[in-house]
Amino acid sequence: MKTVSEPSSNSLAHLPVVTLKKRRAQPFFNQHPWVFAGAVSHINREPEPGDEVVVRANDAKFIARGLFNPNSNIRVRLYSWDKKTPIDAAFWSARINEAISLREACIDTEQNSAYRLIFSEADGISGLTVDRYNDWLMVQITSLAISERAELLFDLLMERCQPRGIWLRTEKGIREAEGLECRDGLVRGEEPPPSLTIRENGLPFLVNPAEGQKTGCFLDQRENRRAVASYVARHRVLDAFSYAGGFGITAAKLGAAASVVCVDSSESALDLARANAEANGVTDRLEFVRSDVFQYLEQCRDYGTQFDTVILDPPKMARQQKGIPNALRGYHGLNVLGASLVKPGGLLVTCSCSGQVTREDFRNVLAEVSTTTERRIQILEARGLPADHPVSPNCPENDYLKCFVCRVN
């Protein structure tokens, strides 16, 4: 990581200028933070990767201050729409304090010891995600410019949060997309243990923050797991794509489900789910099946097996816009299978974490599933992200998680 010099004043005169094409500026006046390469008309002074730049409309009108990356399709990430506010150490400190203050106000830390502290664009820090797991912080960097300022950001996080340690993780594909050279591992303090017990909704769950999915587990589904549990008393539940058993174990422990079948293709995930079931004292009501989920659902359909509640929480199906048609077909097929296994009057809980698939797209999938299966589907709750994963209305791409609780007649 190279050292990035901070501007000595709030004047714009010393900064390189990125000028946008005609009729391409409006989203950025509306504070969308990503300026893609295709929107750029020309750049003066040849800024270096990570440099602060000024973004102007084609008529030279000031839009925002941002950070430049010639290696990324996101050519500039915007941070400050105030001419007088440079992107310096004071700026980052203020943004970090604002983000953490929100979590201090909205998270019940007695019930939840793992939660999101900083959520990239939603907290005005595009390219930085920070999760807290007990006394450790797990950091994901998805921007070269943020990577160039990582040492400063680590110092600010240590000062503000006083964790035992900070561990850096990099999302798959980001190094190539952004031209990053950062290496995963310990960056401050002590290493987290390979097995850490967190609290979620008051329940103990084992996580491996250094090697587990995302930054250790799927914190974004916390409130949805608790909500689903309120429906499933005495139900026979199928938890498909169960990973560490979050939905199924919460259904058994908080919702008093009669039985739960957890299905996942990963044996290591099922081992973690077994350990979590034991930690919560529900092993007598849980069954664990290693299988491709689609194949398992097809087998259940062919044998006439049904459940009171079917939970579908698949991995991301679309990472880019060109993948949307295939993703919609995948969600349709998955939900047709899932709905076919629900007893009349039972529940289908269906999720999508594909940000490219909109809430309207996903609702339309359910409409088509209803037509295909000739079963009436009622959406009881259209849920999304919890408060520690806020959504910026200026950047709707943040609103990636859809969770529909449906009655199937």
C-alpha positions as CSV (number, residue, x, y, z in Angstrom):
1,M,0.0,0.0,0.0
2,K,1.5,3.3,-1.0
3,T,1.2,6.4,1.1
4,V,-1.4,8.9,-0.2
5,S,-0.8,12.5,0.5
6,E,-3.7,14.4,1.8
7,P,-4.6,17.8,0.3
8,S,-3.2,20.7,2.2
9,S,-6.3,22.9,1.8
10,N,-10.0,22.6,0.8
11,S,-9.3,24.5,-2.5
12,L,-10.2,22.7,-5.7
13,A,-7.6,24.3,-7.8
14,H,-4.9,21.8,-7.1
15,L,-7.1,18.7,-7.9
16,P,-7.3,16.9,-11.3
17,V,-10.7,17.3,-13.0
18,V,-12.9,14.5,-14.4
19,T,-15.4,15.9,-16.8
20,L,-18.5,13.9,-17.6
21,K,-20.2,13.4,-21.0
22,K,-23.3,15.4,-21.9
23,R,-26.5,14.1,-20.2
24,R,-24.6,11.8,-17.9
25,A,-24.3,14.0,-14.8
26,Q,-27.8,13.8,-13.2
27,P,-27.3,10.6,-11.2
28,F,-24.2,12.1,-9.6
29,F,-25.9,15.4,-8.8
30,N,-28.4,13.1,-7.0
31,Q,-25.4,11.7,-5.1
32,H,-25.0,8.3,-6.7
33,P,-21.4,7.4,-5.7
34,W,-20.2,5.4,-8.7
35,V,-18.9,7.1,-11.8
36,F,-18.4,4.4,-14.4
37,A,-15.8,4.7,-17.2
38,G,-18.5,5.1,-19.8
39,A,-19.8,8.3,-18.3
40,V,-16.4,10.1,-18.5
41,S,-15.6,12.5,-21.3
42,H,-12.1,13.5,-20.4
43,I,-9.6,13.9,-17.5
44,N,-6.9,16.5,-17.1
45,R,-3.5,16.2,-15.3
46,E,-3.5,12.3,-15.4
47,P,-4.3,11.6,-11.8
48,E,-2.6,8.6,-10.1
49,P,-4.6,5.6,-8.8
50,G,-6.2,6.6,-5.5
51,D,-5.8,10.4,-6.1
52,E,-8.6,12.8,-5.0
53,V,-10.2,14.4,-8.0
54,V,-13.0,16.9,-8.8
55,V,-15.9,15.6,-10.9
56,R,-17.7,18.2,-13.1
57,A,-20.6,18.1,-15.5
58,N,-20.0,18.8,-19.2
59,D,-20.8,22.5,-18.6
60,A,-18.0,22.6,-15.9
61,K,-20.5,22.7,-13.0
62,F,-19.1,21.2,-9.8
63,I,-20.6,17.9,-8.8
64,A,-18.5,16.2,-6.2
65,R,-15.1,15.3,-4.9
66,G,-14.1,11.7,-5.4
67,L,-11.2,9.1,-5.6
68,F,-9.8,8.0,-8.9
69,N,-9.0,4.5,-10.1
70,P,-7.9,4.0,-13.8
71,N,-8.0,0.2,-13.3
72,S,-11.7,-0.1,-12.4
73,N,-14.9,0.2,-14.4
74,I,-15.9,2.4,-11.5
75,R,-13.5,5.1,-12.6
76,V,-14.4,7.5,-9.7
77,R,-16.0,6.8,-6.3
78,L,-17.7,10.0,-5.0
79,Y,-17.6,10.9,-1.3
80,S,-18.0,14.6,-0.8
81,W,-20.6,16.8,-2.6
82,D,-19.4,19.9,-0.7
83,K,-16.7,21.9,-2.5
84,K,-15.2,22.9,0.9
85,T,-14.9,19.4,2.3
86,P,-11.7,17.6,1.3
87,I,-11.4,13.8,1.5
88,D,-8.8,13.8,4.3
89,A,-8.2,12.2,7.7
90,A,-10.9,14.4,9.4
91,F,-13.4,13.4,6.7
92,W,-12.8,9.6,7.3
93,S,-12.9,10.1,11.1
94,A,-16.3,11.8,10.9
95,R,-17.8,9.2,8.6
96,I,-16.6,6.4,10.8
97,N,-17.9,8.0,13.9
98,E,-21.3,8.6,12.2
99,A,-21.5,5.0,11.1
100,I,-20.6,3.5,14.5
101,S,-22.9,5.9,16.4
102,L,-25.8,4.5,14.3
103,R,-25.0,0.9,15.4
104,E,-24.7,2.0,19.0
105,A,-28.2,3.3,18.8
106,C,-29.9,0.5,16.9
107,I,-28.2,-2.8,18.0
108,D,-29.1,-4.6,21.2
109,T,-25.6,-5.8,22.0
110,E,-26.8,-8.0,24.9
111,Q,-28.7,-10.1,22.3
112,N,-26.3,-9.6,19.4
113,S,-22.6,-9.6,19.6
114,A,-22.0,-9.7,15.8
115,Y,-23.2,-7.0,13.5
116,R,-22.2,-4.6,10.7
117,L,-20.4,-1.5,11.8
118,I,-19.8,0.1,8.4
119,F,-21.7,-0.6,5.2
120,S,-19.8,0.9,2.3
121,E,-22.0,3.3,0.2
122,A,-24.8,3.3,2.7
123,D,-22.5,5.0,5.3
124,G,-20.9,7.3,2.7
125,I,-17.6,5.2,2.7
126,S,-17.8,3.5,-0.7
127,G,-15.5,0.5,-0.8
128,L,-15.3,-0.2,3.0
129,T,-17.3,-2.8,4.9
130,V,-16.6,-3.5,8.6
131,D,-18.3,-6.2,10.7
132,R,-17.9,-6.7,14.5
133,Y,-17.6,-10.2,15.9
134,N,-17.4,-9.9,19.7
135,D,-14.1,-8.1,20.2
136,W,-12.8,-8.4,16.6
137,L,-13.3,-6.4,13.5
138,M,-13.5,-8.0,10.1
139,V,-12.7,-5.6,7.3
140,Q,-13.5,-5.9,3.6
141,I,-12.0,-3.5,1.1
142,T,-13.6,-3.3,-2.4
143,S,-11.9,-0.1,-3.6
144,L,-8.3,0.6,-4.6
145,A,-8.5,4.1,-3.2
146,I,-9.7,2.8,0.1
147,S,-6.9,0.3,0.1
148,E,-4.4,3.1,-0.4
149,R,-5.8,4.7,2.8
150,A,-6.1,1.4,4.8
151,E,-3.5,2.2,7.4
152,L,-5.2,5.4,8.4
153,L,-8.6,3.7,8.4
154,F,-7.3,0.8,10.6
155,D,-5.9,3.4,13.0
156,L,-9.2,5.2,13.2
157,L,-11.1,2.0,13.8
158,M,-8.7,0.9,16.5
159,E,-9.1,4.3,18.2
160,R,-12.9,4.4,18.0
161,C,-13.8,0.7,18.7
162,Q,-10.8,-0.5,20.7
163,P,-11.1,-4.1,19.4
164,R,-8.7,-6.9,20.3
165,G,-7.8,-7.2,16.6
166,I,-8.6,-6.3,13.0
167,W,-8.6,-8.9,10.3
168,L,-8.6,-8.1,6.6
169,R,-10.6,-10.2,4.1
170,T,-11.0,-9.6,0.3
171,E,-14.1,-10.5,-1.6
172,K,-13.6,-12.9,-4.5
173,G,-12.8,-11.1,-7.8
174,I,-12.3,-7.7,-6.2
175,R,-8.5,-7.8,-6.5
176,E,-8.8,-8.2,-10.3
177,A,-11.6,-5.7,-10.7
178,E,-10.0,-2.9,-8.7
179,G,-6.3,-3.7,-9.2
180,L,-5.8,-4.3,-5.4
181,E,-2.5,-5.7,-4.0
182,C,-3.7,-6.1,-0.4
183,R,-3.2,-9.4,1.4
184,D,-5.7,-11.0,3.7
185,G,-4.8,-11.5,7.3
186,L,-4.2,-9.7,10.6
187,V,-3.6,-6.0,10.3
188,R,-3.9,-4.9,13.9
189,G,-3.8,-6.5,17.4
190,E,-4.5,-10.2,18.0
191,E,-5.7,-12.9,15.6
192,P,-9.3,-14.0,16.1
193,P,-9.7,-17.6,17.3
194,P,-10.6,-20.2,14.5
195,S,-13.9,-20.8,16.4
196,L,-15.7,-17.9,18.0
197,T,-19.1,-18.1,19.7
198,I,-21.2,-15.1,19.0
199,R,-24.8,-14.2,20.1
200,E,-27.5,-13.7,17.6
201,N,-31.0,-13.0,18.8
202,G,-29.7,-14.2,22.2
203,L,-28.6,-17.6,20.8
204,P,-25.1,-18.9,20.6
205,F,-23.6,-19.6,17.2
206,L,-20.1,-20.7,16.2
207,V,-18.4,-18.8,13.4
208,N,-14.9,-18.7,11.8
209,P,-14.5,-15.0,11.1
210,A,-11.2,-15.6,9.2
211,E,-12.4,-18.3,6.8
212,G,-16.2,-18.5,7.0
213,Q,-18.6,-17.2,4.3
214,K,-18.6,-13.4,3.8
215,T,-16.9,-12.1,6.9
216,G,-17.7,-15.2,9.0
217,C,-21.5,-15.6,8.7
218,F,-24.5,-14.0,7.1
219,L,-25.3,-11.2,9.5
220,D,-27.8,-9.6,7.1
221,Q,-30.4,-12.3,7.7
222,R,-30.4,-11.9,11.5
223,E,-33.8,-10.1,11.8
224,N,-35.4,-12.3,9.1
225,R,-34.4,-15.5,11.0
226,R,-36.1,-14.1,14.1
227,A,-39.2,-13.0,12.1
228,V,-39.6,-16.4,10.4
229,A,-39.4,-18.2,13.8
230,S,-42.6,-16.5,14.9
231,Y,-44.6,-18.4,12.3
232,V,-43.3,-22.0,12.7
233,A,-44.5,-23.4,16.0
234,R,-45.0,-27.2,15.7
235,H,-44.0,-27.0,12.0
236,R,-42.0,-29.4,10.0
237,V,-39.4,-27.1,8.4
238,L,-37.0,-27.5,5.5
239,D,-34.0,-25.1,5.7
240,A,-32.5,-25.3,2.2
241,F,-29.0,-23.8,1.6
242,S,-28.8,-23.9,5.3
243,Y,-25.0,-23.1,5.7
244,A,-24.5,-22.9,9.5
245,G,-28.2,-23.6,10.3
246,G,-29.2,-20.0,11.1
247,F,-32.8,-20.2,9.9
248,G,-33.4,-23.8,11.0
249,I,-31.9,-23.5,14.5
250,T,-33.6,-20.2,15.2
251,A,-36.9,-21.8,14.1
252,A,-36.4,-24.7,16.4
253,K,-35.1,-22.7,19.4
254,L,-37.1,-19.5,19.2
255,G,-40.1,-20.8,17.1
256,A,-40.6,-24.2,18.7
257,A,-40.6,-25.9,15.3
258,A,-41.3,-29.6,15.7
259,S,-38.5,-30.7,13.3
260,V,-36.0,-29.2,10.9
261,V,-34.2,-30.7,7.9
262,C,-31.0,-28.7,7.0
263,V,-29.8,-29.2,3.5
264,D,-26.5,-27.9,2.1
265,S,-23.9,-29.1,-0.4
266,S,-21.0,-28.4,1.9
267,E,-20.0,-30.9,4.6
268,S,-18.0,-28.3,6.5
269,A,-21.1,-26.1,6.6
270,L,-23.2,-28.9,7.9
271,D,-20.5,-29.7,10.5
272,L,-20.8,-26.1,11.7
273,A,-24.6,-26.4,11.7
274,R,-24.4,-29.6,13.8
275,A,-22.2,-27.8,16.3
276,N,-24.6,-24.9,16.5
277,A,-27.5,-27.2,17.0
278,E,-25.7,-28.8,19.9
279,A,-24.8,-25.4,21.4
280,N,-28.5,-24.5,21.3
281,G,-29.8,-27.9,22.6
282,V,-31.9,-28.8,19.5
283,T,-30.1,-31.7,18.0
284,D,-33.0,-34.0,18.7
285,R,-35.2,-32.0,16.3
286,L,-32.7,-31.4,13.5
287,E,-31.6,-33.6,10.6
288,F,-28.7,-32.7,8.3
289,V,-28.5,-33.7,4.7
290,R,-25.6,-33.1,2.4
291,S,-27.0,-32.8,-1.1
292,D,-27.3,-30.5,-4.1
293,V,-30.4,-28.5,-3.1
294,F,-32.1,-28.7,-6.4
295,Q,-31.7,-32.4,-6.5
296,Y,-33.0,-32.8,-3.0
297,L,-36.1,-30.7,-3.8
298,E,-36.7,-32.8,-6.9
299,Q,-36.5,-36.0,-4.9
300,C,-38.9,-34.7,-2.3
301,R,-41.3,-33.7,-5.0
302,D,-41.1,-37.1,-6.7
303,Y,-41.7,-38.9,-3.4
304,G,-44.5,-36.6,-2.4
305,T,-42.7,-35.3,0.7
306,Q,-44.1,-32.1,2.1
307,F,-43.3,-29.6,4.8
308,D,-45.2,-27.0,6.8
309,T,-42.5,-24.4,6.1
310,V,-39.9,-24.4,3.3
311,I,-37.0,-21.8,3.6
312,L,-35.0,-21.0,0.4
313,D,-31.9,-18.9,1.0
314,P,-29.6,-19.6,-2.1
315,P,-26.3,-17.9,-2.9
316,K,-26.1,-15.0,-5.2
317,M,-27.3,-15.9,-8.7
318,A,-26.4,-12.7,-10.6
319,R,-23.2,-10.7,-10.1
320,Q,-23.6,-8.6,-13.2
321,Q,-26.5,-7.1,-15.2
322,K,-26.0,-9.6,-18.0
323,G,-26.6,-12.4,-15.6
324,I,-30.2,-11.3,-14.7
325,P,-32.1,-13.4,-17.2
326,N,-30.4,-16.6,-16.0
327,A,-30.9,-15.6,-12.4
328,L,-34.6,-15.0,-12.8
329,R,-34.9,-18.5,-14.5
330,G,-33.0,-20.0,-11.6
331,Y,-35.2,-18.3,-9.0
332,H,-38.3,-19.4,-10.9
333,G,-37.3,-23.0,-11.0
334,L,-36.1,-23.1,-7.4
335,N,-39.3,-21.5,-6.1
336,V,-41.5,-23.8,-8.2
337,L,-39.8,-26.7,-6.5
338,G,-40.0,-25.1,-3.1
339,A,-43.7,-24.2,-3.4
340,S,-44.5,-27.8,-4.5
341,L,-43.3,-29.1,-1.2
342,V,-45.4,-26.8,1.0
343,K,-48.5,-28.2,2.5
344,P,-51.7,-26.3,1.8
345,G,-51.8,-23.3,4.1
346,G,-48.0,-23.6,4.8
347,L,-45.2,-21.2,4.4
348,L,-42.6,-20.5,1.7
349,V,-39.8,-18.3,2.9
350,T,-37.8,-17.3,-0.2
351,C,-34.7,-15.1,-0.4
352,S,-32.5,-13.4,-3.0
353,C,-29.2,-11.7,-2.2
354,S,-28.6,-10.8,-5.9
355,G,-28.4,-7.0,-5.9
356,Q,-28.9,-7.0,-9.7
357,V,-32.4,-8.6,-9.2
358,T,-34.8,-5.9,-8.0
359,R,-37.5,-6.4,-5.4
360,E,-40.1,-6.0,-8.2
361,D,-38.3,-8.6,-10.3
362,F,-38.4,-11.0,-7.4
363,R,-42.0,-10.4,-6.7
364,N,-42.8,-11.0,-10.4
365,V,-41.0,-14.4,-10.0
366,L,-43.4,-15.3,-7.3
367,A,-46.3,-14.3,-9.5
368,E,-45.1,-16.6,-12.2
369,V,-44.5,-19.4,-9.7
370,S,-48.1,-19.1,-8.6
371,T,-49.3,-19.4,-12.2
372,T,-47.0,-22.3,-12.9
373,T,-47.9,-24.3,-9.8
374,E,-51.6,-23.3,-9.8
375,R,-51.3,-22.4,-6.2
376,R,-52.3,-19.1,-4.6
377,I,-49.4,-17.3,-3.0
378,Q,-49.9,-14.6,-0.4
379,I,-46.9,-12.4,0.6
380,L,-47.3,-11.9,4.4
381,E,-44.0,-10.0,4.8
382,A,-41.7,-8.4,2.3
383,R,-38.5,-8.1,4.3
384,G,-35.0,-6.9,3.6
385,L,-31.9,-5.7,5.5
386,P,-31.7,-5.0,9.2
387,A,-30.9,-1.5,10.6
388,D,-27.2,-2.2,10.8
389,H,-27.3,-2.7,7.0
390,P,-28.9,0.6,6.1
391,V,-29.8,1.4,2.5
392,S,-28.9,4.7,0.8
393,P,-31.8,5.9,-1.4
394,N,-29.1,7.5,-3.7
395,C,-27.5,4.0,-4.3
396,P,-30.3,1.5,-4.6
397,E,-27.8,-1.2,-5.4
398,N,-27.3,-1.4,-1.6
399,D,-30.8,-2.8,-1.2
400,Y,-29.7,-6.3,-2.3
401,L,-31.5,-8.6,0.1
402,K,-35.1,-9.7,-0.5
403,C,-36.9,-12.0,1.9
404,F,-40.5,-12.8,1.3
405,V,-42.6,-14.7,3.9
406,C,-45.4,-16.3,1.9
407,R,-48.5,-18.4,2.5
408,V,-49.1,-21.1,-0.1
409,N,-52.7,-22.3,-0.5
